[in-house]
Amino acid sequence: MKVIHDKDNHQFTMEVDGEIAKVDYTLKDGKMHLVYSEVPFNIRGQGIGKVLVEKTFEKLTEEGYHAVAVCGYIKSVAKRSDKWNAIIG
C-alpha cells in the first residue's frame, strides 16, 4: 500500500480495494497540522487506519515537513511509537 501526497487538496491518500483512505491537513506556521483521518466503512477493522497514518508520517518526513497531530486517532498512533512520538508533535 502506497500513500500519495495530494498537495492541491491538502491530503495524503491510500487506495485499498478500490476505496480511498485519507489524512487531511492544514499548513500553519510552517508546520503540517494533521486534522482528520478517515477509512471508508467497507474496509474498516483491518488495521488500515494505523498503516495509513504511519505511512503518512513516513511520507511527510521524507518530504521534509514537521507535523502536529490534531486528530485524536493520529495522536494515539504517534504516541504508541518512540520513533513517531519524537517526530510528530
Buried (B, 14 or more C-beta within 10 A) or exposed (E): EEBBBEEEEBBBBBEBEEBBBBBBBEEEEEBBBBBBBBBBEEBEEEEBBBBBBBBBBBBBBEEEBEBBBBBEBBBEBBEEEEEBBEBBE
